[in-house]
Amino acid sequence: MLDNCKIVKIISNLYTVEKDGHLFDCHARGKFRNTALTPLVGDECLIDAENNYILDIHPRRNELTRPPIANVDIALVITSCKEPNLSLNLLDKLLCHIMINHIEPIICLTKLDLLDASSLKDLKKLQKYYQKLGIKVVSNKQLRKIKRLLKNKTVVLTGQTGAGKSTLLNRLDKHLDLQTQEISTALGRGKHTTRHVELYPVKNFLIADTPGFSSLELTNYSTEQIKNSFSEFQNYTCPFKDCAHTNERDCAIKEAVKNGEILPSRYENYLKFLKEGKKC
Protein backbone atom coordinates (compact mmCIF):
# COMPACT_ATOMS: atom_id res chain seq x y z
CA MET A 1 0.00 0.00 0.00
CA LEU A 2 1.15 3.52 -0.77
CA ASP A 3 -0.47 6.50 0.95
CA ASN A 4 -0.49 10.24 0.18
CA CYS A 5 -0.27 9.63 -3.56
CA LYS A 6 -1.63 12.22 -6.01
CA ILE A 7 -3.77 11.63 -9.09
CA VAL A 8 -2.06 13.60 -11.87
CA LYS A 9 -3.93 12.43 -14.99
CA ILE A 10 -7.24 10.83 -15.89
CA ILE A 11 -8.04 9.37 -19.31
CA SER A 12 -11.31 7.47 -19.47
CA ASN A 13 -11.21 5.02 -16.52
CA LEU A 14 -7.43 4.99 -16.17
CA TYR A 15 -5.92 7.07 -13.36
CA THR A 16 -2.25 8.00 -13.38
CA VAL A 17 -1.05 8.35 -9.79
CA GLU A 18 2.27 9.91 -8.67
CA LYS A 19 4.26 9.07 -5.56
CA ASP A 20 7.81 10.37 -5.00
CA GLY A 21 8.43 10.74 -8.73
CA HIS A 22 7.08 7.29 -9.61
CA LEU A 23 3.93 6.90 -11.75
CA PHE A 24 1.32 4.15 -11.40
CA ASP A 25 -1.56 3.55 -13.83
CA CYS A 26 -4.48 2.55 -11.64
CA HIS A 27 -8.16 1.69 -11.76
CA ALA A 28 -10.67 2.82 -9.14
CA ARG A 29 -12.30 0.33 -6.78
CA GLY A 30 -16.00 -0.31 -7.41
CA LYS A 31 -16.90 1.20 -4.02
CA PHE A 32 -16.51 4.71 -5.47
CA ARG A 33 -19.53 4.11 -7.74
CA ASN A 34 -21.58 3.11 -4.71
CA THR A 35 -20.63 6.26 -2.79
CA ALA A 36 -21.05 8.58 -5.82
CA LEU A 37 -17.45 9.72 -5.30
CA THR A 38 -15.57 10.26 -8.55
CA PRO A 39 -11.76 10.47 -8.25
CA LEU A 40 -10.39 13.75 -9.62
CA VAL A 41 -7.01 14.99 -10.75
CA GLY A 42 -5.42 16.56 -7.67
CA ASP A 43 -6.91 14.03 -5.27
CA GLU A 44 -4.66 12.63 -2.54
CA CYS A 45 -5.21 8.90 -2.32
CA LEU A 46 -4.24 5.48 -0.99
CA ILE A 47 -3.31 2.91 -3.64
CA ASP A 48 -2.56 -0.77 -3.92
CA ALA A 49 0.63 -0.41 -6.00
CA GLU A 50 0.92 -4.14 -6.56
CA ASN A 51 -2.52 -4.61 -8.12
CA ASN A 52 -2.84 -1.01 -9.39
CA TYR A 53 -6.02 0.03 -7.61
CA ILE A 54 -7.07 3.28 -5.92
CA LEU A 55 -8.37 2.19 -2.53
CA ASP A 56 -9.33 5.45 -0.85
CA ILE A 57 -9.60 9.18 -1.55
CA HIS A 58 -8.60 11.56 1.22
CA PRO A 59 -10.86 14.53 2.13
CA ARG A 60 -10.58 17.42 -0.34
CA ARG A 61 -9.77 21.04 0.50
CA ASN A 62 -11.86 22.12 -2.48
CA GLU A 63 -12.97 20.95 -5.89
CA LEU A 64 -14.24 22.25 -9.20
CA THR A 65 -16.70 20.47 -11.49
CA ARG A 66 -15.60 22.37 -14.60
CA PRO A 67 -12.78 21.76 -15.05
CA PRO A 68 -12.94 18.62 -12.82
CA ILE A 69 -10.05 18.97 -10.37
CA ALA A 70 -9.46 18.96 -6.60
CA ASN A 71 -7.14 20.52 -4.00
CA VAL A 72 -6.25 23.63 -5.98
CA ASP A 73 -4.59 26.78 -4.61
CA ILE A 74 -4.94 29.07 -7.64
CA ALA A 75 -7.13 29.13 -10.74
CA LEU A 76 -5.40 30.99 -13.56
CA VAL A 77 -8.30 32.29 -15.65
CA ILE A 78 -6.99 32.54 -19.21
CA THR A 79 -9.00 35.35 -20.82
CA SER A 80 -8.72 36.07 -24.54
CA CYS A 81 -9.15 39.71 -25.55
CA LYS A 82 -9.68 38.92 -29.24
CA GLU A 83 -10.21 35.80 -31.37
CA PRO A 84 -12.16 34.64 -29.44
CA ASN A 85 -13.47 37.99 -28.26
CA LEU A 86 -13.47 38.98 -24.61
CA SER A 87 -16.52 37.54 -22.83
CA LEU A 88 -17.15 39.38 -19.56
CA ASN A 89 -20.07 37.05 -18.88
CA LEU A 90 -17.86 33.96 -18.99
CA LEU A 91 -15.08 35.73 -17.06
CA ASP A 92 -17.45 36.75 -14.23
CA LYS A 93 -19.04 33.31 -14.23
CA LEU A 94 -15.64 31.66 -13.85
CA LEU A 95 -14.71 34.06 -11.05
CA CYS A 96 -18.01 33.28 -9.30
CA HIS A 97 -17.47 29.54 -9.70
CA ILE A 98 -13.87 29.71 -8.45
CA MET A 99 -14.46 32.00 -5.48
CA ILE A 100 -17.47 30.02 -4.21
CA ASN A 101 -15.12 27.04 -4.04
CA HIS A 102 -12.55 28.97 -1.98
CA ILE A 103 -9.86 29.11 -4.67
CA GLU A 104 -7.83 32.22 -5.46
CA PRO A 105 -8.46 33.48 -9.02
CA ILE A 106 -5.82 35.24 -11.11
CA ILE A 107 -6.91 36.72 -14.45
CA CYS A 108 -4.40 36.20 -17.27
CA LEU A 109 -5.11 38.30 -20.37
CA THR A 110 -4.06 36.95 -23.76
CA LYS A 111 -3.86 38.30 -27.33
CA LEU A 112 -3.53 41.94 -26.29
CA ASP A 113 -1.44 42.52 -29.42
CA LEU A 114 -4.61 42.08 -31.52
CA LEU A 115 -6.34 45.08 -29.90
CA ASP A 116 -6.38 48.62 -31.28
CA ALA A 117 -5.55 51.64 -29.12
CA SER A 118 -9.17 52.35 -28.16
CA SER A 119 -9.83 48.75 -27.12
CA LEU A 120 -6.61 48.68 -25.08
CA LYS A 121 -7.71 51.82 -23.22
CA ASP A 122 -11.07 50.22 -22.36
CA LEU A 123 -9.29 47.04 -21.27
CA LYS A 124 -7.06 48.96 -18.85
CA LYS A 125 -10.18 50.37 -17.16
CA LEU A 126 -11.55 46.85 -16.77
CA GLN A 127 -8.22 45.67 -15.42
CA LYS A 128 -8.16 48.40 -12.76
CA TYR A 129 -11.71 47.52 -11.69
CA TYR A 130 -10.92 43.84 -11.13
CA GLN A 131 -7.68 44.73 -9.35
CA LYS A 132 -9.68 46.93 -6.95
CA LEU A 133 -11.65 43.79 -6.08
CA GLY A 134 -8.39 42.22 -4.93
CA ILE A 135 -8.06 40.00 -8.01
CA LYS A 136 -4.59 39.90 -9.53
CA VAL A 137 -4.48 40.59 -13.29
CA VAL A 138 -1.52 39.72 -15.53
CA SER A 139 -0.85 39.32 -19.24
CA ASN A 140 0.52 36.14 -20.77
CA LYS A 141 3.69 38.07 -21.66
CA GLN A 142 4.59 38.56 -17.97
CA LEU A 143 6.10 35.11 -17.52
CA ARG A 144 8.41 36.05 -14.63
CA LYS A 145 5.55 37.60 -12.68
CA ILE A 146 3.29 34.60 -13.36
CA LYS A 147 5.98 32.16 -12.18
CA ARG A 148 6.47 34.23 -9.03
CA LEU A 149 2.73 34.22 -8.26
CA LEU A 150 2.47 30.47 -8.81
CA LYS A 151 5.52 29.46 -6.75
CA ASN A 152 4.85 26.42 -4.51
CA LYS A 153 1.18 26.31 -5.55
CA THR A 154 -1.10 23.79 -7.23
CA VAL A 155 -2.64 25.64 -10.14
CA VAL A 156 -5.37 24.99 -12.68
CA LEU A 157 -5.60 26.75 -16.03
CA THR A 158 -9.19 27.46 -17.00
CA GLY A 159 -10.93 29.53 -19.64
CA GLN A 160 -12.74 29.48 -22.96
CA THR A 161 -11.65 27.33 -25.85
CA GLY A 162 -8.90 28.97 -27.88
CA ALA A 163 -7.93 31.49 -25.19
CA GLY A 164 -4.33 30.24 -25.11
CA LYS A 165 -4.08 27.90 -22.13
CA SER A 166 -1.79 25.33 -23.76
CA THR A 167 0.25 28.08 -25.42
CA LEU A 168 0.91 29.71 -22.04
CA LEU A 169 1.83 26.37 -20.51
CA ASN A 170 4.34 25.77 -23.33
CA ARG A 171 5.89 29.17 -22.57
CA LEU A 172 6.12 28.38 -18.87
CA ASP A 173 7.92 25.13 -19.68
CA LYS A 174 9.18 24.70 -23.26
CA HIS A 175 9.79 20.98 -22.66
CA LEU A 176 6.04 20.26 -22.47
CA ASP A 177 5.40 20.94 -26.18
CA LEU A 178 1.60 20.71 -25.84
CA GLN A 179 -0.52 20.75 -28.98
CA THR A 180 -2.08 24.09 -30.00
CA GLN A 181 -4.32 25.08 -32.91
CA GLU A 182 -5.44 28.20 -34.72
CA ILE A 183 -8.87 29.74 -34.14
CA SER A 184 -11.61 28.40 -36.40
CA THR A 185 -12.59 31.25 -38.74
CA ALA A 186 -15.88 29.51 -39.58
CA LEU A 187 -16.96 29.16 -35.95
CA GLY A 188 -15.24 32.24 -34.55
CA ARG A 189 -13.95 30.31 -31.57
CA GLY A 190 -11.10 28.06 -30.61
CA LYS A 191 -10.67 24.41 -31.45
CA HIS A 192 -10.25 21.93 -28.59
CA THR A 193 -6.66 20.71 -28.26
CA THR A 194 -6.59 19.48 -24.65
CA ARG A 195 -8.81 16.42 -24.19
CA HIS A 196 -8.20 15.60 -20.54
CA VAL A 197 -7.12 17.17 -17.24
CA GLU A 198 -3.46 16.61 -16.37
CA LEU A 199 -1.14 18.04 -13.71
CA TYR A 200 2.37 18.93 -14.88
CA PRO A 201 5.36 19.75 -12.64
CA VAL A 202 6.76 23.10 -13.80
CA LYS A 203 9.81 24.25 -11.83
CA ASN A 204 8.45 24.88 -8.31
CA PHE A 205 4.71 24.50 -8.88
CA LEU A 206 2.15 22.04 -10.24
CA ILE A 207 -0.11 23.24 -13.03
CA ALA A 208 -3.05 21.56 -14.76
CA ASP A 209 -4.01 22.05 -18.38
CA THR A 210 -7.72 21.47 -18.97
CA PRO A 211 -10.14 21.20 -21.90
CA GLY A 212 -11.55 24.58 -22.89
CA PHE A 213 -15.25 25.40 -23.07
CA SER A 214 -17.56 28.20 -24.20
CA SER A 215 -20.25 27.88 -21.52
CA LEU A 216 -20.56 27.14 -17.81
CA GLU A 217 -23.61 26.65 -15.60
CA LEU A 218 -24.12 27.80 -12.01
CA THR A 219 -27.19 25.67 -11.32
CA ASN A 220 -25.75 24.14 -8.14
CA TYR A 221 -25.20 27.45 -6.35
CA SER A 222 -27.63 29.33 -4.12
CA THR A 223 -28.57 33.00 -4.37
CA GLU A 224 -26.51 33.68 -1.24
CA GLN A 225 -23.40 31.97 -2.65
CA ILE A 226 -23.62 33.87 -5.92
CA LYS A 227 -24.24 37.17 -4.13
CA ASN A 228 -21.29 36.69 -1.80
CA SER A 229 -18.95 35.94 -4.72
CA PHE A 230 -19.44 39.53 -5.94
CA SER A 231 -17.08 41.02 -3.37
CA GLU A 232 -17.77 44.67 -4.28
CA PHE A 233 -21.34 44.26 -2.97
CA GLN A 234 -19.91 43.92 0.54
CA ASN A 235 -18.95 47.62 0.48
CA TYR A 236 -22.59 48.75 0.52
CA THR A 237 -25.38 48.46 3.07
CA CYS A 238 -28.96 47.98 1.90
CA PRO A 239 -32.01 48.79 4.07
CA PHE A 240 -32.91 45.08 4.14
CA LYS A 241 -30.41 42.50 5.40
CA ASP A 242 -31.69 39.87 2.98
CA CYS A 243 -31.66 42.20 -0.02
CA ALA A 244 -30.99 40.21 -3.21
CA HIS A 245 -30.22 43.44 -5.13
CA THR A 246 -32.86 42.73 -7.75
CA ASN A 247 -36.28 44.43 -7.41
CA GLU A 248 -35.96 45.82 -3.86
CA ARG A 249 -36.57 49.52 -3.22
CA ASP A 250 -33.67 51.75 -2.08
CA CYS A 251 -31.11 49.03 -2.94
CA ALA A 252 -27.61 50.41 -2.38
CA ILE A 253 -26.14 48.15 -5.08
CA LYS A 254 -28.49 49.40 -7.78
CA GLU A 255 -27.69 52.95 -6.73
CA ALA A 256 -23.96 52.24 -6.94
CA VAL A 257 -24.42 50.92 -10.48
CA LYS A 258 -26.26 54.12 -11.46
CA ASN A 259 -23.44 56.20 -9.96
CA GLY A 260 -20.78 54.30 -11.88
CA GLU A 261 -19.23 52.80 -8.75
CA ILE A 262 -20.07 49.22 -9.75
CA LEU A 263 -19.35 48.04 -13.28
CA PRO A 264 -22.69 47.70 -15.13
CA SER A 265 -21.56 44.46 -16.80
CA ARG A 266 -20.85 42.96 -13.36
CA TYR A 267 -24.35 43.77 -12.12
CA GLU A 268 -25.99 42.54 -15.34
CA ASN A 269 -24.06 39.28 -15.09
CA TYR A 270 -25.03 38.93 -11.44
CA LEU A 271 -28.73 39.12 -12.36
CA LYS A 272 -28.23 36.50 -15.09
CA PHE A 273 -26.38 34.19 -12.70
CA LEU A 274 -29.20 34.40 -10.16
CA LYS A 275 -31.63 33.06 -12.76
CA GLU A 276 -29.32 30.07 -13.31
CA GLY A 277 -28.72 29.29 -9.64
CA LYS A 278 -30.83 27.41 -7.11
CA LYS A 279 -34.01 29.19 -6.15
CA CYS A 280 -33.12 29.43 -2.46
C-alpha positions as MATLAB code, in Angstrom:
seq = 'MLDNCKIVKIISNLYTVEKDGHLFDCHARGKFRNTALTPLVGDECLIDAENNYILDIHPRRNELTRPPIANVDIALVITSCKEPNLSLNLLDKLLCHIMINHIEPIICLTKLDLLDASSLKDLKKLQKYYQKLGIKVVSNKQLRKIKRLLKNKTVVLTGQTGAGKSTLLNRLDKHLDLQTQEISTALGRGKHTTRHVELYPVKNFLIADTPGFSSLELTNYSTEQIKNSFSEFQNYTCPFKDCAHTNERDCAIKEAVKNGEILPSRYENYLKFLKEGKKC';
ca = [
       0.000    0.000    0.000;
       1.152    3.524   -0.772;
      -0.470    6.499    0.948;
      -0.487   10.237    0.182;
      -0.270    9.629   -3.556;
      -1.631   12.215   -6.009;
      -3.771   11.631   -9.087;
      -2.063   13.604  -11.866;
      -3.927   12.432  -14.993;
      -7.236   10.825  -15.892;
      -8.038    9.372  -19.312;
     -11.309    7.470  -19.469;
     -11.208    5.024  -16.519;
      -7.435    4.989  -16.169;
      -5.923    7.065  -13.356;
      -2.246    7.996  -13.375;
      -1.050    8.349   -9.788;
       2.267    9.905   -8.673;
       4.265    9.073   -5.559;
       7.813   10.369   -5.004;
       8.433   10.742   -8.734;
       7.085    7.289   -9.614;
       3.931    6.900  -11.747;
       1.318    4.152  -11.400;
      -1.558    3.551  -13.833;
      -4.478    2.548  -11.644;
      -8.156    1.691  -11.759;
     -10.667    2.824   -9.141;
     -12.303    0.332   -6.782;
     -15.995   -0.314   -7.408;
     -16.896    1.200   -4.022;
     -16.510    4.707   -5.474;
     -19.526    4.110   -7.736;
     -21.583    3.113   -4.709;
     -20.633    6.263   -2.786;
     -21.047    8.585   -5.824;
     -17.453    9.721   -5.302;
     -15.567   10.260   -8.549;
     -11.761   10.466   -8.248;
     -10.394   13.747   -9.621;
      -7.009   14.995  -10.745;
      -5.420   16.556   -7.671;
      -6.910   14.026   -5.265;
      -4.656   12.628   -2.538;
      -5.211    8.897   -2.318;
      -4.237    5.485   -0.986;
      -3.314    2.914   -3.639;
      -2.557   -0.768   -3.924;
       0.627   -0.411   -5.997;
       0.922   -4.143   -6.562;
      -2.523   -4.607   -8.115;
      -2.837   -1.006   -9.392;
      -6.020    0.031   -7.609;
      -7.066    3.276   -5.919;
      -8.369    2.186   -2.526;
      -9.325    5.450   -0.848;
      -9.605    9.183   -1.555;
      -8.603   11.565    1.223;
     -10.856   14.531    2.131;
     -10.577   17.422   -0.337;
      -9.771   21.039    0.503;
     -11.856   22.124   -2.484;
     -12.972   20.951   -5.892;
     -14.244   22.250   -9.202;
     -16.698   20.466  -11.486;
     -15.598   22.367  -14.599;
     -12.776   21.758  -15.050;
     -12.945   18.625  -12.823;
     -10.047   18.970  -10.367;
      -9.460   18.961   -6.599;
      -7.137   20.521   -4.000;
      -6.247   23.634   -5.984;
      -4.590   26.782   -4.606;
      -4.939   29.070   -7.640;
      -7.134   29.130  -10.744;
      -5.401   30.990  -13.557;
      -8.304   32.292  -15.652;
      -6.995   32.544  -19.213;
      -8.998   35.349  -20.821;
      -8.718   36.071  -24.538;
      -9.151   39.708  -25.545;
      -9.684   38.924  -29.240;
     -10.213   35.804  -31.370;
     -12.158   34.639  -29.438;
     -13.472   37.989  -28.263;
     -13.471   38.984  -24.607;
     -16.517   37.536  -22.825;
     -17.149   39.376  -19.556;
     -20.073   37.054  -18.882;
     -17.858   33.964  -18.988;
     -15.084   35.734  -17.056;
     -17.447   36.750  -14.234;
     -19.036   33.312  -14.228;
     -15.641   31.655  -13.850;
     -14.710   34.058  -11.048;
     -18.010   33.284   -9.297;
     -17.473   29.535   -9.702;
     -13.872   29.715   -8.452;
     -14.464   31.999   -5.475;
     -17.473   30.025   -4.210;
     -15.124   27.036   -4.044;
     -12.550   28.974   -1.982;
      -9.855   29.108   -4.665;
      -7.832   32.217   -5.464;
      -8.462   33.477   -9.015;
      -5.824   35.242  -11.113;
      -6.914   36.717  -14.451;
      -4.400   36.204  -17.266;
      -5.115   38.298  -20.374;
      -4.055   36.947  -23.761;
      -3.862   38.303  -27.328;
      -3.532   41.940  -26.288;
      -1.439   42.516  -29.418;
      -4.609   42.079  -31.523;
      -6.341   45.078  -29.905;
      -6.382   48.618  -31.283;
      -5.548   51.645  -29.115;
      -9.166   52.351  -28.164;
      -9.826   48.747  -27.117;
      -6.614   48.677  -25.082;
      -7.713   51.816  -23.224;
     -11.069   50.215  -22.357;
      -9.294   47.043  -21.268;
      -7.061   48.956  -18.853;
     -10.176   50.372  -17.160;
     -11.548   46.851  -16.774;
      -8.220   45.666  -15.423;
      -8.158   48.396  -12.763;
     -11.706   47.516  -11.691;
     -10.919   43.843  -11.135;
      -7.683   44.728   -9.355;
      -9.680   46.926   -6.951;
     -11.645   43.785   -6.078;
      -8.386   42.221   -4.925;
      -8.057   40.002   -8.010;
      -4.586   39.901   -9.533;
      -4.481   40.594  -13.289;
      -1.516   39.725  -15.528;
      -0.851   39.319  -19.239;
       0.522   36.138  -20.767;
       3.686   38.066  -21.664;
       4.585   38.556  -17.967;
       6.101   35.111  -17.523;
       8.407   36.048  -14.630;
       5.551   37.598  -12.681;
       3.292   34.601  -13.361;
       5.976   32.162  -12.184;
       6.473   34.230   -9.027;
       2.729   34.223   -8.258;
       2.473   30.467   -8.807;
       5.515   29.456   -6.753;
       4.852   26.422   -4.509;
       1.182   26.305   -5.554;
      -1.097   23.788   -7.228;
      -2.638   25.642  -10.141;
      -5.373   24.986  -12.681;
      -5.600   26.752  -16.032;
      -9.189   27.461  -17.003;
     -10.935   29.525  -19.635;
     -12.742   29.479  -22.955;
     -11.652   27.332  -25.849;
      -8.902   28.972  -27.881;
      -7.931   31.487  -25.187;
      -4.332   30.236  -25.113;
      -4.077   27.896  -22.129;
      -1.789   25.329  -23.755;
       0.249   28.083  -25.421;
       0.909   29.708  -22.038;
       1.834   26.370  -20.512;
       4.344   25.773  -23.330;
       5.889   29.166  -22.574;
       6.124   28.384  -18.867;
       7.916   25.127  -19.681;
       9.184   24.695  -23.257;
       9.788   20.975  -22.657;
       6.035   20.259  -22.471;
       5.402   20.936  -26.183;
       1.598   20.706  -25.840;
      -0.524   20.748  -28.983;
      -2.078   24.086  -30.001;
      -4.318   25.079  -32.908;
      -5.445   28.203  -34.716;
      -8.867   29.740  -34.136;
     -11.612   28.403  -36.399;
     -12.588   31.249  -38.737;
     -15.876   29.515  -39.579;
     -16.964   29.160  -35.951;
     -15.243   32.244  -34.555;
     -13.954   30.313  -31.574;
     -11.097   28.055  -30.607;
     -10.671   24.412  -31.453;
     -10.247   21.931  -28.594;
      -6.656   20.715  -28.258;
      -6.590   19.484  -24.650;
      -8.807   16.417  -24.193;
      -8.198   15.604  -20.541;
      -7.117   17.166  -17.243;
      -3.459   16.610  -16.367;
      -1.145   18.044  -13.710;
       2.369   18.934  -14.881;
       5.357   19.746  -12.640;
       6.760   23.105  -13.798;
       9.810   24.251  -11.826;
       8.455   24.884   -8.310;
       4.709   24.499   -8.881;
       2.154   22.038  -10.240;
      -0.114   23.235  -13.034;
      -3.048   21.558  -14.764;
      -4.010   22.046  -18.377;
      -7.724   21.466  -18.970;
     -10.142   21.201  -21.900;
     -11.550   24.583  -22.890;
     -15.253   25.402  -23.075;
     -17.555   28.198  -24.199;
     -20.249   27.881  -21.524;
     -20.561   27.140  -17.808;
     -23.614   26.649  -15.602;
     -24.120   27.805  -12.008;
     -27.191   25.672  -11.322;
     -25.755   24.138   -8.138;
     -25.204   27.455   -6.350;
     -27.633   29.327   -4.123;
     -28.568   33.005   -4.371;
     -26.511   33.685   -1.240;
     -23.400   31.968   -2.646;
     -23.623   33.873   -5.921;
     -24.245   37.173   -4.127;
     -21.286   36.687   -1.797;
     -18.946   35.937   -4.721;
     -19.436   39.532   -5.939;
     -17.079   41.023   -3.370;
     -17.773   44.668   -4.280;
     -21.336   44.259   -2.975;
     -19.906   43.916    0.543;
     -18.949   47.617    0.477;
     -22.586   48.753    0.516;
     -25.377   48.461    3.074;
     -28.956   47.982    1.905;
     -32.008   48.791    4.065;
     -32.911   45.080    4.136;
     -30.412   42.500    5.398;
     -31.687   39.867    2.980;
     -31.660   42.200   -0.022;
     -30.989   40.209   -3.213;
     -30.218   43.444   -5.129;
     -32.860   42.735   -7.748;
     -36.275   44.429   -7.407;
     -35.963   45.820   -3.860;
     -36.573   49.516   -3.224;
     -33.669   51.747   -2.084;
     -31.108   49.030   -2.935;
     -27.607   50.413   -2.384;
     -26.135   48.151   -5.076;
     -28.492   49.396   -7.783;
     -27.694   52.950   -6.730;
     -23.962   52.239   -6.935;
     -24.420   50.922  -10.480;
     -26.256   54.118  -11.456;
     -23.443   56.201   -9.958;
     -20.783   54.300  -11.877;
     -19.228   52.800   -8.745;
     -20.071   49.217   -9.754;
     -19.348   48.039  -13.282;
     -22.691   47.696  -15.133;
     -21.558   44.458  -16.797;
     -20.849   42.963  -13.362;
     -24.351   43.766  -12.120;
     -25.989   42.544  -15.337;
     -24.057   39.280  -15.095;
     -25.026   38.933  -11.436;
     -28.728   39.119  -12.364;
     -28.229   36.500  -15.092;
     -26.383   34.192  -12.704;
     -29.201   34.401  -10.158;
     -31.631   33.056  -12.759;
     -29.322   30.069  -13.314;
     -28.721   29.286   -9.637;
     -30.829   27.408   -7.111;
     -34.013   29.195   -6.145;
     -33.119   29.434   -2.460;
];
